[in-house]
Amino acid sequence: MSISMYSASIPVFKAMLGNLSHILDKAVANAESRKYDPSVLLQYRLAPDMLPFTRQIQIACDAAKNGISRISGVEAPKFEDNEASFPELKARIQKTIDYLSSVPADKLDGTEAKEITFPVGRETTRTMTGEAYLKHWALANFHFHVTMAYAILRHNGVELGKADYLAGATLNKG
């Protein structure tokens, strides 16, 4: 049985982006309860050579939308990478979800063997089949950046747990 490229991608990206939005809400609530400006978290990083929190969110969104665009051929929106607040980061997440929602299943299903060539760094490209690209690059890259955003917030005392990461957007929906 072959994989459904749609079911292995769009619902996964959308659910995790919803969870990412949920953890941003928890960060803002934490800042309010502890009486600090949440913007101090935006440039926080876990290590000096690591990208800051804002870039983690931007790259997670880009990994989802650009990955789907490369596989489906449906042009992705371009974002300016100028988000400077939690509401702006949440808006970017929502714009990414909206784009993903606009991509029909028939643009993804059947692309398992399609050759995908994509940039790796500034001067290098790599080519993989659609299925390999989705499973071993696009999803992995996406989850890495979502996890780093979670880790940055958790490290800074935001009360987050595994349930927030895995089911954050649906925690209060039953």
N, CA, C and O atoms as a DFTB+ gen file, in Angstrom:
696 C
 N C O
     1  1       0.841      -1.174       0.000
     2  2       0.000       0.000       0.000
     3  2       0.891       1.244       0.000
     4  3       1.871       1.312       0.742
     5  1       0.555       2.197      -0.812
     6  2       1.365       3.412      -0.893
     7  2       0.882       4.436       0.133
     8  3      -0.251       4.388       0.611
     9  1       1.756       5.333       0.441
    10  2       1.472       6.401       1.389
    11  2       0.571       7.443       0.731
    12  3       0.667       7.681      -0.473
    13  1      -0.286       8.052       1.506
    14  2      -1.023       9.214       1.025
    15  2      -0.184      10.431       1.405
    16  3      -0.069      10.786       2.578
    17  1       0.384      11.045       0.412
    18  2       1.252      12.194       0.676
    19  2       0.470      13.310       1.376
    20  3       1.020      14.025       2.213
    21  1      -0.800      13.454       1.036
    22  2      -1.616      14.477       1.695
    23  2      -1.771      14.157       3.178
    24  3      -1.491      15.000       4.031
    25  1      -2.220      12.930       3.486
    26  2      -2.483      12.596       4.891
    27  2      -1.213      12.549       5.725
    28  3      -1.268      12.720       6.943
    29  1      -0.078      12.323       5.091
    30  2       1.194      12.293       5.818
    31  2       1.800      13.678       5.986
    32  3       2.829      13.824       6.645
    33  1       1.177      14.698       5.398
    34  2       1.776      16.028       5.451
    35  2       0.839      17.098       6.004
    36  3       1.060      17.589       7.111
    37  1      -0.173      17.459       5.280
    38  2      -1.011      18.611       5.648
    39  2      -1.580      18.479       7.063
    40  3      -1.412      19.406       7.855
    41  1      -2.241      17.380       7.417
    42  2      -2.773      17.297       8.784
    43  2      -1.686      17.347       9.862
    44  3      -1.908      17.895      10.941
    45  1      -0.529      16.785       9.575
    46  2       0.572      16.796      10.538
    47  2       1.074      18.223      10.731
    48  3       1.212      18.689      11.862
    49  1       1.346      18.913       9.632
    50  2       1.811      20.293       9.734
    51  2       0.775      21.168      10.444
    52  3       1.127      21.937      11.338
    53  1      -0.482      21.058      10.061
    54  2      -1.515      21.909      10.653
    55  2      -1.682      21.649      12.147
    56  3      -1.821      22.593      12.925
    57  1      -1.671      20.395      12.553
    58  2      -1.827      20.082      13.973
    59  2      -0.667      20.653      14.783
    60  3      -0.881      21.263      15.831
    61  1       0.555      20.460      14.303
    62  2       1.706      20.956      15.054
    63  2       1.784      22.479      15.033
    64  3       2.221      23.084      16.012
    65  1       1.371      23.105      13.940
    66  2       1.327      24.568      13.929
    67  2       0.289      25.076      14.922
    68  3       0.501      26.098      15.573
    69  1      -0.824      24.373      15.040
    70  2      -1.814      24.726      16.060
    71  2      -1.230      24.594      17.455
    72  3      -1.470      25.439      18.317
    73  1      -0.466      23.535      17.678
    74  2       0.191      23.344      18.970
    75  2       1.236      24.433      19.218
    76  3       1.392      24.909      20.343
    77  1       1.942      24.817      18.167
    78  2       2.926      25.892      18.279
    79  2       2.241      27.200      18.674
    80  3       2.745      27.936      19.522
    81  1       1.113      27.484      18.068
    82  2       0.354      28.680      18.427
    83  2      -0.084      28.610      19.892
    84  3      -0.041      29.607      20.613
    85  1      -0.496      27.439      20.309
    86  2      -0.894      27.217      21.706
    87  2       0.266      27.508      22.673
    88  3       0.060      28.142      23.708
    89  1       1.471      27.053      22.344
    90  2       2.582      27.308      23.270
    91  2       2.975      28.786      23.273
    92  3       3.484      29.289      24.274
    93  1       2.743      29.477      22.170
    94  2       2.961      30.925      22.174
    95  2       1.970      31.604      23.120
    96  3       2.338      32.523      23.852
    97  1       0.715      31.152      23.104
    98  2      -0.277      31.695      24.041
    99  2       0.166      31.468      25.481
   100  3       0.038      32.355      26.325
   101  1       0.681      30.292      25.752
   102  2       1.126      29.981      27.112
   103  2       2.323      30.848      27.506
   104  3       2.459      31.219      28.672
   105  1       3.182      31.171      26.551
   106  2       4.328      32.039      26.847
   107  2       3.861      33.436      27.237
   108  3       4.368      34.021      28.194
   109  1       2.905      33.962      26.502
   110  2       2.378      35.293      26.809
   111  2       1.685      35.285      28.170
   112  3       1.871      36.201      28.971
   113  1       0.893      34.258      28.429
   114  2       0.209      34.154      29.727
   115  2       1.221      34.044      30.861
   116  3       1.026      34.629      31.926
   117  1       2.292      33.304      30.643
   118  2       3.336      33.156      31.648
   119  2       3.990      34.503      31.930
   120  3       4.215      34.862      33.085
   121  1       4.289      35.240      30.875
   122  2       4.905      36.560      31.048
   123  2       3.981      37.491      31.830
   124  3       4.429      38.226      32.710
   125  1       2.696      37.454      31.503
   126  2       1.740      38.296      32.223
   127  2       1.672      37.921      33.695
   128  3       1.660      38.796      34.561
   129  1       1.626      36.608      33.987
   130  2       1.510      36.183      35.386
   131  2       2.789      36.456      36.180
   132  3       2.736      36.697      37.386
   133  1       3.928      36.418      35.503
   134  2       5.209      36.673      36.181
   135  2       5.649      38.126      36.044
   136  3       6.702      38.519      36.546
   137  1       4.826      38.918      35.357
   138  2       5.031      40.360      35.216
   139  2       6.347      40.732      34.528
   140  3       7.131      41.531      35.038
   141  1       6.565      40.128      33.353
   142  2       7.690      40.547      32.507
   143  2       7.191      40.718      31.085
   144  3       6.148      40.179      30.714
   145  1       7.922      41.455      30.308
   146  2       7.564      41.719      28.915
   147  2       7.870      40.468      28.086
   148  3       9.026      40.049      28.025
   149  1       6.868      39.865      27.450
   150  2       7.121      38.644      26.681
   151  2       8.107      38.844      25.531
   152  3       8.692      37.877      25.042
   153  1       8.293      40.081      25.101
   154  2       9.212      40.328      23.979
   155  2      10.650      39.950      24.317
   156  3      11.465      39.756      23.414
   157  1      10.976      39.841      25.619
   158  2      12.344      39.443      25.970
   159  2      12.651      38.031      25.489
   160  3      13.819      37.670      25.341
   161  1      11.625      37.232      25.242
   162  2      11.831      35.854      24.776
   163  2      12.137      35.786      23.281
   164  3      12.690      34.789      22.817
   165  1      11.793      36.810      22.528
   166  2      11.868      36.744      21.067
   167  2      13.273      36.522      20.536
   168  3      13.443      35.845      19.522
   169  1      14.268      37.065      21.184
   170  2      15.642      36.900      20.710
   171  2      16.431      35.893      21.551
   172  3      17.643      35.754      21.386
   173  1      15.748      35.207      22.436
   174  2      16.422      34.230      23.289
   175  2      16.849      33.016      22.473
   176  3      16.149      32.592      21.553
   177  1      18.000      32.469      22.822
   178  2      18.520      31.264      22.182
   179  2      19.144      30.392      23.267
   180  3      19.558      30.899      24.310
   181  1      19.210      29.104      23.028
   182  2      19.773      28.180      24.011
   183  2      21.291      28.124      23.967
   184  3      21.920      27.737      24.952
   185  1      21.883      28.496      22.860
   186  2      23.336      28.480      22.704
   187  2      23.725      29.653      21.812
   188  3      22.920      30.093      20.991
   189  1      24.949      30.167      21.957
   190  2      25.366      31.333      21.183
   191  2      25.279      31.145      19.668
   192  3      25.030      32.108      18.943
   193  1      25.480      29.924      19.185
   194  2      25.447      29.698      17.735
   195  2      24.082      29.222      17.229
   196  3      23.958      28.787      16.084
   197  1      23.081      29.305      18.068
   198  2      21.731      28.863      17.725
   199  2      20.891      30.061      17.271
   200  3      21.101      31.186      17.724
   201  1      19.958      29.808      16.391
   202  2      19.045      30.872      15.969
   203  2      18.079      31.198      17.106
   204  3      17.711      30.316      17.882
   205  1      17.664      32.474      17.206
   206  2      16.778      32.877      18.299
   207  2      15.342      32.376      18.098
   208  3      14.975      31.870      17.038
   209  1      14.561      32.538      19.145
   210  2      13.183      32.053      19.176
   211  2      12.375      32.482      17.953
   212  3      11.725      31.651      17.319
   213  1      12.412      33.761      17.619
   214  2      11.627      34.254      16.477
   215  2      11.976      33.493      15.198
   216  3      11.083      33.116      14.439
   217  1      13.254      33.268      14.959
   218  2      13.666      32.534      13.743
   219  2      13.197      31.083      13.791
   220  3      12.898      30.499      12.749
   221  1      13.129      30.498      14.971
   222  2      12.641      29.121      15.075
   223  2      11.193      29.038      14.564
   224  3      10.831      28.104      13.848
   225  1      10.387      30.011      14.937
   226  2       8.988      30.046      14.489
   227  2       8.937      30.293      12.981
   228  3       8.208      29.611      12.260
   229  1       9.707      31.264      12.512
   230  2       9.705      31.573      11.084
   231  2      10.140      30.370      10.256
   232  3       9.527      30.070       9.232
   233  1      11.179      29.686      10.684
   234  2      11.680      28.544       9.916
   235  2      10.714      27.375       9.985
   236  3      10.551      26.662       8.995
   237  1      10.071      27.156      11.120
   238  2       9.065      26.093      11.203
   239  2       7.956      26.347      10.184
   240  3       7.545      25.434       9.467
   241  1       7.478      27.577      10.123
   242  2       6.440      27.928       9.145
   243  2       6.945      27.742       7.717
   244  3       6.237      27.202       6.867
   245  1       8.163      28.188       7.460
   246  2       8.744      28.046       6.122
   247  2       8.930      26.580       5.745
   248  3       8.688      26.200       4.600
   249  1       9.353      25.764       6.690
   250  2       9.549      24.340       6.399
   251  2       8.237      23.702       5.965
   252  3       8.211      22.892       5.039
   253  1       7.152      24.066       6.633
   254  2       5.839      23.514       6.276
   255  2       5.380      24.025       4.907
   256  3       5.055      23.230       4.025
   257  1       5.354      25.334       4.732
   258  2       4.791      25.879       3.491
   259  2       5.685      25.609       2.285
   260  3       5.183      25.289       1.207
   261  1       6.991      25.732       2.449
   262  2       7.884      25.490       1.316
   263  2       7.964      24.013       0.977
   264  3       8.060      23.642      -0.193
   265  1       7.926      23.165       2.005
   266  2       7.915      21.732       1.741
   267  2       6.701      21.322       0.931
   268  3       6.819      20.583      -0.046
   269  1       5.537      21.801       1.336
   270  2       4.306      21.471       0.607
   271  2       4.338      22.074      -0.788
   272  3       3.898      21.438      -1.746
   273  1       4.849      23.279      -0.916
   274  2       4.944      23.910      -2.227
   275  2       5.833      23.105      -3.173
   276  3       5.481      22.888      -4.333
   277  1       6.970      22.671      -2.676
   278  2       7.887      21.897      -3.527
   279  2       7.256      20.583      -3.974
   280  3       7.428      20.167      -5.120
   281  1       6.540      19.941      -3.088
   282  2       5.924      18.659      -3.433
   283  2       4.725      18.859      -4.356
   284  3       4.579      18.142      -5.346
   285  1       3.871      19.821      -4.042
   286  2       2.599      19.986      -4.754
   287  2       2.688      20.838      -6.011
   288  3       1.888      20.677      -6.932
   289  1       3.664      21.750      -6.051
   290  2       3.722      22.698      -7.148
   291  2       2.811      23.892      -6.943
   292  3       2.733      24.756      -7.816
   293  1       2.112      23.969      -5.804
   294  2       1.243      25.100      -5.493
   295  2       2.105      26.166      -4.823
   296  3       2.683      25.936      -3.761
   297  1       2.181      27.327      -5.453
   298  2       3.067      28.381      -4.962
   299  2       2.731      28.779      -3.531
   300  3       1.570      28.997      -3.185
   301  1       3.757      28.867      -2.718
   302  2       3.599      29.261      -1.318
   303  2       3.703      30.770      -1.184
   304  3       4.394      31.421      -1.967
   305  1       3.019      31.324      -0.196
   306  2       3.180      32.756       0.046
   307  2       4.593      33.042       0.540
   308  3       5.248      32.188       1.137
   309  1       5.038      34.246       0.280
   310  2       6.346      34.674       0.763
   311  2       6.121      35.594       1.957
   312  3       5.306      36.516       1.909
   313  1       6.852      35.327       3.015
   314  2       6.760      36.148       4.216
   315  2       8.041      36.960       4.355
   316  3       9.110      36.528       3.925
   317  1       7.925      38.142       4.960
   318  2       9.059      39.061       5.040
   319  2      10.029      38.774       6.180
   320  3      11.091      39.394       6.240
   321  1       9.704      37.862       7.080
   322  2      10.564      37.565       8.235
   323  2      10.803      38.802       9.086
   324  3      11.921      39.046       9.540
   325  1       9.753      39.575       9.299
   326  2       9.896      40.798      10.088
   327  2       9.033      40.790      11.360
   328  3       8.780      41.840      11.950
   329  1       8.593      39.614      11.769
   330  2       7.761      39.520      12.963
   331  2       8.557      39.970      14.187
   332  3       9.702      39.561      14.383
   333  1       7.928      40.825      15.012
   334  2       8.628      41.386      16.161
   335  2       7.799      41.310      17.440
   336  3       8.077      42.008      18.414
   337  1       6.774      40.450      17.425
   338  2       5.934      40.304      18.617
   339  2       5.247      38.947      18.564
   340  3       5.205      38.293      17.521
   341  1       4.715      38.541      19.699
   342  2       3.978      37.276      19.731
   343  2       2.736      37.319      18.839
   344  3       2.475      36.342      18.138
   345  1       1.955      38.410      18.833
   346  2       0.812      38.441      17.904
   347  2       1.234      38.311      16.432
   348  3       0.543      37.665      15.644
   349  1       2.353      38.919      16.068
   350  2       2.828      38.794      14.686
   351  2       3.290      37.373      14.382
   352  3       3.069      36.881      13.275
   353  1       3.922      36.711      15.338
   354  2       4.317      35.309      15.121
   355  2       3.084      34.420      15.007
   356  3       3.049      33.513      14.175
   357  1       2.078      34.671      15.829
   358  2       0.832      33.886      15.734
   359  2       0.147      34.125      14.383
   360  3      -0.416      33.197      13.803
   361  1       0.194      35.351      13.888
   362  2      -0.388      35.645      12.577
   363  2       0.352      34.885      11.479
   364  3      -0.271      34.387      10.541
   365  1       1.667      34.793      11.589
   366  2       2.446      34.036      10.605
   367  2       2.052      32.562      10.638
   368  3       1.880      31.936       9.592
   369  1       1.911      32.022      11.825
   370  2       1.481      30.626      11.945
   371  2       0.124      30.449      11.274
   372  3      -0.080      29.491      10.528
   373  1      -0.797      31.359      11.531
   374  2      -2.137      31.245      10.940
   375  2      -2.092      31.372       9.422
   376  3      -2.801      30.648       8.724
   377  1      -1.273      32.278       8.902
   378  2      -1.142      32.407       7.438
   379  2      -0.586      31.112       6.837
   380  3      -0.969      30.720       5.735
   381  1       0.307      30.458       7.559
   382  2       0.855      29.189       7.086
   383  2      -0.233      28.121       7.081
   384  3      -0.360      27.369       6.114
   385  1      -1.016      28.051       8.152
   386  2      -2.128      27.098       8.213
   387  2      -3.113      27.376       7.085
   388  3      -3.597      26.441       6.447
   389  1      -3.416      28.640       6.831
   390  2      -4.351      28.999       5.754
   391  2      -3.827      28.524       4.394
   392  3      -4.588      27.988       3.589
   393  1      -2.544      28.718       4.141
   394  2      -1.960      28.235       2.889
   395  2      -2.086      26.718       2.801
   396  3      -2.537      26.189       1.786
   397  1      -1.690      26.023       3.854
   398  2      -1.764      24.556       3.845
   399  2      -3.194      24.090       3.578
   400  3      -3.411      23.119       2.854
   401  1      -4.155      24.777       4.158
   402  2      -5.566      24.420       3.961
   403  2      -6.019      24.619       2.524
   404  3      -6.998      24.013       2.090
   405  1      -5.312      25.461       1.788
   406  2      -5.705      25.757       0.402
   407  2      -5.163      24.738      -0.604
   408  3      -5.587      24.728      -1.759
   409  1      -4.242      23.892      -0.178
   410  2      -3.613      22.941      -1.104
   411  2      -4.480      21.684      -1.177
   412  3      -4.652      20.993      -0.173
   413  1      -5.028      21.382      -2.364
   414  2      -5.887      20.201      -2.482
   415  2      -5.086      18.897      -2.438
   416  3      -3.927      18.842      -2.849
   417  1      -5.731      17.866      -1.935
   418  2      -5.086      16.551      -1.801
   419  2      -4.545      16.050      -3.136
   420  3      -3.483      15.429      -3.177
   421  1      -5.261      16.313      -4.222
   422  2      -4.820      15.770      -5.516
   423  2      -3.531      16.409      -6.027
   424  3      -2.916      15.902      -6.966
   425  1      -3.121      17.514      -5.416
   426  2      -1.830      18.114      -5.779
   427  2      -0.666      17.426      -5.059
   428  3       0.491      17.586      -5.448
   429  1      -0.976      16.664      -4.011
   430  2       0.058      15.977      -3.230
   431  2       0.082      14.474      -3.489
   432  3       1.146      13.882      -3.673
   433  1      -1.099      13.868      -3.499
   434  2      -1.156      12.425      -3.698
   435  2      -0.647      12.069      -5.093
   436  3      -0.998      12.709      -6.083
   437  1       0.180      11.044      -5.144
   438  2       0.782      10.633      -6.405
   439  2       2.138      11.263      -6.671
   440  3       2.718      11.054      -7.736
   441  1       2.651      12.030      -5.717
   442  2       3.948      12.695      -5.908
   443  2       5.098      11.945      -5.226
   444  3       6.197      12.483      -5.088
   445  1       4.845      10.716      -4.804
   446  2       5.852       9.958      -4.053
   447  2       7.177       9.854      -4.802
   448  3       8.241       9.949      -4.190
   449  1       7.124       9.663      -6.104
   450  2       8.351       9.466      -6.894
   451  2       8.838      10.749      -7.577
   452  3       9.882      10.741      -8.229
   453  1       8.097      11.838      -7.432
   454  2       8.494      13.119      -8.028
   455  2       9.844      13.543      -7.485
   456  3      10.080      13.463      -6.279
   457  1      10.735      13.994      -8.360
   458  2      12.031      14.486      -7.903
   459  2      11.882      15.905      -7.366
   460  3      11.343      16.790      -8.031
   461  1      12.370      16.095      -6.157
   462  2      12.333      17.394      -5.497
   463  2      13.781      17.852      -5.316
   464  3      14.573      17.182      -4.653
   465  1      14.116      18.986      -5.904
   466  2      15.432      19.574      -5.703
   467  2      15.235      20.823      -4.859
   468  3      14.400      21.670      -5.176
   469  1      16.000      20.932      -3.794
   470  2      15.796      22.009      -2.838
   471  2      17.145      22.500      -2.320
   472  3      18.134      21.767      -2.341
   473  1      17.174      23.758      -1.851
   474  2      18.440      24.306      -1.347
   475  2      18.821      23.695      -0.008
   476  3      17.974      23.457       0.854
   477  1      20.108      23.450       0.141
   478  2      20.683      23.004       1.411
   479  2      21.841      23.956       1.671
   480  3      22.930      23.790       1.123
   481  1      21.602      24.932       2.494
   482  2      22.599      25.986       2.674
   483  2      22.465      27.015       1.564
   484  3      21.453      27.069       0.865
   485  1      23.492      27.822       1.415
   486  2      23.430      28.929       0.457
   487  2      23.836      28.542      -0.955
   488  3      23.375      29.152      -1.919
   489  1      24.685      27.547      -1.090
   490  2      25.235      27.248      -2.411
   491  2      25.024      25.816      -2.868
   492  3      25.511      25.434      -3.932
   493  1      24.316      25.023      -2.096
   494  2      24.180      23.608      -2.406
   495  2      22.707      23.239      -2.549
   496  3      21.842      23.825      -1.898
   497  1      22.437      22.269      -3.400
   498  2      21.090      21.718      -3.499
   499  2      21.167      20.213      -3.283
   500  3      22.238      19.607      -3.333
   501  1      20.031      19.649      -3.049
   502  2      19.912      18.203      -2.881
   503  2      18.650      17.769      -3.606
   504  3      17.689      18.533      -3.696
   505  1      18.647      16.551      -4.120
   506  2      17.476      16.015      -4.810
   507  2      17.055      14.722      -4.136
   508  3      17.877      13.846      -3.867
   509  1      15.765      14.618      -3.868
   510  2      15.179      13.426      -3.261
   511  2      13.828      13.173      -3.925
   512  3      13.270      14.065      -4.563
   513  1      13.310      11.970      -3.777
   514  2      11.945      11.721      -4.235
   515  2      10.985      12.439      -3.296
   516  3      11.350      12.772      -2.169
   517  1       9.777      12.675      -3.749
   518  2       8.785      13.366      -2.934
   519  2       8.559      12.699      -1.589
   520  3       8.507      13.368      -0.557
   521  1       8.423      11.375      -1.603
   522  2       8.177      10.668      -0.343
   523  2       9.372      10.773       0.594
   524  3       9.200      11.033       1.785
   525  1      10.567      10.576       0.081
   526  2      11.765      10.684       0.919
   527  2      11.923      12.113       1.430
   528  3      12.258      12.321       2.596
   529  1      11.686      13.090       0.568
   530  2      11.791      14.491       0.973
   531  2      10.821      14.795       2.107
   532  3      11.200      15.407       3.106
   533  1       9.569      14.368       1.955
   534  2       8.579      14.625       2.994
   535  2       8.977      13.954       4.302
   536  3       9.012      14.598       5.350
   537  1       9.274      12.662       4.239
   538  2       9.512      11.882       5.456
   539  2      10.847      12.177       6.121
   540  3      10.936      12.146       7.349
   541  1      11.876      12.460       5.352
   542  2      13.213      12.556       5.919
   543  2      13.811      13.957       5.912
   544  3      14.883      14.171       6.477
   545  1      13.138      14.908       5.285
   546  2      13.665      16.276       5.274
   547  2      12.625      17.282       5.756
   548  3      12.829      17.937       6.778
   549  1      11.528      17.411       5.043
   550  2      10.557      18.466       5.353
   551  2       9.978      18.304       6.760
   552  3       9.983      19.249       7.549
   553  1       9.480      17.107       7.072
   554  2       8.903      16.892       8.398
   555  2       9.965      16.974       9.496
   556  3       9.719      17.551      10.555
   557  1      11.131      16.405       9.251
   558  2      12.196      16.439      10.256
   559  2      12.641      17.870      10.540
   560  3      12.802      18.246      11.701
   561  1      12.839      18.666       9.503
   562  2      13.246      20.056       9.670
   563  2      12.169      20.844      10.422
   564  3      12.473      21.614      11.333
   565  1      10.934      20.646      10.036
   566  2       9.800      21.302      10.692
   567  2       9.772      20.969      12.189
   568  3       9.726      21.864      13.033
   569  1       9.801      19.676      12.503
   570  2       9.727      19.260      13.909
   571  2      10.928      19.753      14.714
   572  3      10.787      20.075      15.894
   573  1      12.088      19.813      14.101
   574  2      13.276      20.328      14.793
   575  2      13.017      21.756      15.284
   576  3      13.275      22.066      16.447
   577  1      12.512      22.619      14.410
   578  2      12.337      24.023      14.776
   579  2      11.176      24.226      15.742
   580  3      11.240      25.103      16.603
   581  1      10.121      23.434      15.615
   582  2       9.039      23.497      16.600
   583  2       9.580      23.083      17.968
   584  3       9.270      23.710      18.980
   585  1      10.382      22.034      17.990
   586  2      10.962      21.552      19.245
   587  2      11.896      22.588      19.861
   588  3      11.898      22.775      21.077
   589  1      12.683      23.260      19.034
   590  2      13.583      24.283      19.577
   591  2      12.788      25.440      20.172
   592  3      13.159      25.964      21.222
   593  1      11.707      25.844      19.523
   594  2      10.873      26.914      20.073
   595  2      10.305      26.487      21.432
   596  3      10.318      27.258      22.393
   597  1       9.812      25.262      21.494
   598  2       9.300      24.710      22.757
   599  2      10.403      24.734      23.821
   600  3      10.172      25.177      24.947
   601  1      11.591      24.262      23.467
   602  2      12.692      24.164      24.426
   603  2      13.109      25.540      24.939
   604  3      13.409      25.693      26.123
   605  1      13.131      26.531      24.069
   606  2      13.490      27.887      24.489
   607  2      12.485      28.396      25.525
   608  3      12.870      28.950      26.555
   609  1      11.206      28.206      25.245
   610  2      10.185      28.680      26.187
   611  2      10.256      27.907      27.501
   612  3      10.184      28.491      28.583
   613  1      10.395      26.604      27.393
   614  2      10.463      25.750      28.594
   615  2      11.675      26.138      29.449
   616  3      11.589      26.217      30.674
   617  1      12.795      26.374      28.781
   618  2      14.021      26.768      29.490
   619  2      13.820      28.085      30.251
   620  3      14.439      28.307      31.292
   621  1      12.966      28.938      29.731
   622  2      12.716      30.238      30.343
   623  2      11.578      30.213      31.352
   624  3      11.092      31.265      31.767
   625  1      11.154      29.030      31.744
   626  2      10.178      28.915      32.822
   627  2       8.730      28.893      32.401
   628  3       7.841      28.883      33.254
   629  1       8.465      28.886      31.095
   630  2       7.070      28.774      30.662
   631  2       6.603      27.365      31.015
   632  3       7.261      26.380      30.683
   633  1       5.473      27.284      31.682
   634  2       4.961      25.988      32.138
   635  2       4.365      25.229      30.954
   636  3       3.190      25.373      30.617
   637  1       5.214      24.426      30.346
   638  2       4.829      23.603      29.206
   639  2       5.146      22.161      29.533
   640  3       6.086      21.866      30.271
   641  1       4.357      21.275      28.980
   642  2       4.610      19.854      29.139
   643  2       4.409      19.142      27.821
   644  3       4.089      19.757      26.805
   645  1       4.598      17.858      27.853
   646  2       4.466      17.035      26.658
   647  2       3.083      17.196      26.016
   648  3       2.962      17.210      24.791
   649  1       2.062      17.315      26.835
   650  2       0.703      17.474      26.298
   651  2       0.577      18.758      25.479
   652  3      -0.141      18.783      24.479
   653  1       1.263      19.819      25.889
   654  2       1.227      21.066      25.121
   655  2       1.865      20.877      23.755
   656  3       1.366      21.381      22.749
   657  1       2.963      20.155      23.728
   658  2       3.677      19.910      22.466
   659  2       2.869      18.995      21.550
   660  3       2.767      19.249      20.350
   661  1       2.303      17.946      22.105
   662  2       1.623      16.941      21.271
   663  2       0.153      17.249      20.988
   664  3      -0.359      16.893      19.927
   665  1      -0.519      17.897      21.914
   666  2      -1.958      18.103      21.737
   667  2      -2.414      19.468      22.183
   668  3      -3.581      19.658      22.525
   669  1      -1.516      20.405      22.182
   670  2      -1.816      21.726      22.700
   671  2      -3.051      22.384      22.144
   672  3      -3.847      22.955      22.890
   673  1      -3.217      22.310      20.852
   674  2      -4.351      22.993      20.220
   675  2      -5.674      22.307      20.525
   676  3      -6.738      22.904      20.364
   677  1      -5.612      21.056      20.964
   678  2      -6.857      20.321      21.223
   679  2      -7.055      20.013      22.699
   680  3      -7.999      19.306      23.049
   681  1      -6.194      20.521      23.576
   682  2      -6.295      20.213      25.002
   683  2      -7.666      20.566      25.577
   684  3      -8.219      19.810      26.375
   685  1      -8.197      21.675      25.186
   686  2      -9.483      22.123      25.769
   687  2     -10.677      21.839      24.877
   688  3     -11.768      22.360      25.109
   689  1     -10.475      21.018      23.861
   690  2     -11.573      20.718      22.934
   691  2     -12.111      19.300      23.126
   692  3     -13.008      18.878      22.397
   693  1     -11.581      18.572      24.084
   694  2     -12.099      17.231      24.386
   695  2     -11.564      16.138      23.607
   696  3     -11.954      14.988      23.808
